Structures are given as structure tokens and as C-alpha cells.
Amino acid sequence: MRIIRFIIVAAASSAAIAQQAPAPPPAAQPPITVTGQAVADADKLVCKYTDTGSLIPKKVCMPKSEWARSQSNNDDAMKTMRDWQRVRCNMGTRC
């Protein structure tokens, strides 16, 4: 008996909700205007996973400008190593 009463009450409440008037549309908002692109923050913190020779990579967080400087230093070191290899190979050694 209680189950039937519950079903009738549930059906009546859902029918009452369905018969309610729909909500009015929201008020019109002014359009959003974009005047220019945002400048990228050079000191925004960026986290990357780096290979440390271990099975588990290490998470390193540095500002974006520091990552750029680190990459530049790495590129310069690689260029120096390639230059020395060219010099050594041109001196008659077997490379």
C-alpha cells in the first residue's frame, strides 16, 4: 500500500513540475570585445618531466624564461661539441 502511495505521489509531483511555465530567457548581455592579444607572461611557472637517468622521471618547475635560457645554454653546448668533433676529425683521427 505504501509503495502504491509513493508511486502516485511521485507521478503527481513530476507532472506538476512538467506543467510549470518555462523560465524566461536571461537578459541580453553586451557583446564581449577583444582589443588585442594578451602578452605571454615570461615568469609563468612551467613544469616538465625530465630524464635523470633513473627509471622515474623527475618533475622540474621553473619560470618560462628560465626554461628558454636553459635550452639556449644546451644548444650552445651541443654546438661547441660538434665544432670540436669536426676539428678532431679533420686532424686525421678516425671518427
N, C-alpha and C positions, 0 to 999 in steps of 0.2 A: 504494500500500500504506500509506503514511504517513497519507494522508487518511482512509482507512477506519479505521485505528487511532485517529486523532484523534476521529473521529465516535463510535466505540464508547466511548472514554474520556469524552467529553463527555456522552453519553447516560447512562452509568453514574453519573457524578458528579451529574447533575441528578436522577436517580432516587433517589440516596442522600439528597440534600438534601430532596426531596419526602417521603421516608418518615420523616424525623426528627420527633420529638414536638413539638407546638407549644409555644411558650414560655408559662410560667404567667402569668396576668394580674398586673398590677402591684398592689402593696399599696394598700389603700384609704387615701386621704388625707383629713385632716379638712376639712370644708367651709370655704370662704372666706366670711367675714362682712365686710360693709362697714357701718361705723357712721355715716358721713356723707360728703358730697361734699368733694372736695379744693378748697381755696381757689385760685383762679387767681392765678398769680404775676404781680404788676404789673410786675416788672422783667424779664420774659422777653423775649428778643430776637426781634423780628418783622421780617422782610424783605419789602419790597414794591417793585414796579417802578413808578417814577414817570415822568411825561411831562415832559421837559425842553425840549421844542421841537425836539429832534433826531429823526432817524429811528430812532435806537436808544434805547429807554427805559433809564433808569438805575436800578440796584438800590440801594435805600437801606435800611439796617438801623438800627433804633432800638428801645429798650425799649418795651413796650406802653404804659406810662404816658406816654411822650413822644409816641407817635402820638396818644393821646387829647388831650393838651394842644395838639398841632399842629392837630388837627381842630377843637377848640374855638376856637382863635385864628382859623382860616379862617372858621368860621361867624360869629364876631363881626365880622370884617372885611366879609363879604358883607352882613350885616345893616346895618352902618353905610353901605355904599354904596347899598343900597336906600333907606334913610332919606333920604340926601342927594338921591337921584334924585326921590323924592316931593316934597321941599321945592322943588327946582329946577323940577319940572313944575307945581307949584301956583303958581309965581310968574309964570305967563303965558308961559313959553317953550314952544316946540313940541317935545315929547319924542318 
